[in-house]
Amino acid sequence: MSWLNKLGFGARAATESPMDSSSSSISQGPDDDIPPPGQQLAQFGAGCFWGVELAYQRVPGVTKTEVGYTQGYLHNPTYEDVCSGTTNHSEVVRVQYDPNECRFETLLDVFWSRHDPTTLNRQGNDVGTQYRSGIYFYTPEQEKAAVESKDRHEKLLNRKIVTEILPAKKFYSAEEYHQQYLAKGGRTGSKQSADKGCNDPIRCYG
């Protein structure tokens, strides 16, 4: 949980509505960043992006991870903007992967394992629309796999899943101090392994 949440920004975000149309709000188009040849992109929102990113860093076949903001209205938002609850952005991890070494379905399995997809705009003590559950797809194949996976997990849980499945929109990279936060040691300096295949418990702290 971030220091902004501890100060109450997250709780406030849960009650505020997205910003009204104004000169600072724009309609966001699709993410047009192009991965290297032979690579694909995927976006996942599953609560605080620190722990989610570390989980994806550990997946064999994942070649790059980056945390950031998407699905909102404000151009080039800051973390403070997103935590205000007025921009409708979601905290996400953008994953770059080699489909010959890592199937999209594997990324979906990690996604479901890292959070509770039945809680709306909340993961644990982190409350706000920026913590909503979401799968943001780049291709029709990803969309189909996401919908089918959601249906299977809903039956397994026997509870309604609130995960949104939407086209990937423009991705704004988060501030540098957020990138690979837990692997770098976070605020405590205690680094957590990002080695491929590592199964150590992920401790998410601010």
GIQUIZI-V771473 format. One record per helix or strand of 2 or more residues. SS is the DSSP state (a for helix, b for strand). FROM is the first residue (numbers start at 0). LEN is the number of residues. If there is no record, write none. Layout:
# GIQUIZI-V771473
[[SS & FROM & LEN] [SS & FROM & LEN]]
This chain:
# GIQUIZI-V771473
[[a & 2 & 4] [a & 8 & 5] [b & 38 & 8] [a & 48 & 9] [b & 61 & 9] [a & 78 & 5] [b & 89 & 9] [a & 103 & 10] [b & 121 & 2] [b & 125 & 2] [a & 128 & 3] [b & 132 & 5] [a & 139 & 18] [b & 163 & 4] [b & 171 & 2] [a & 175 & 3] [a & 180 & 4]]
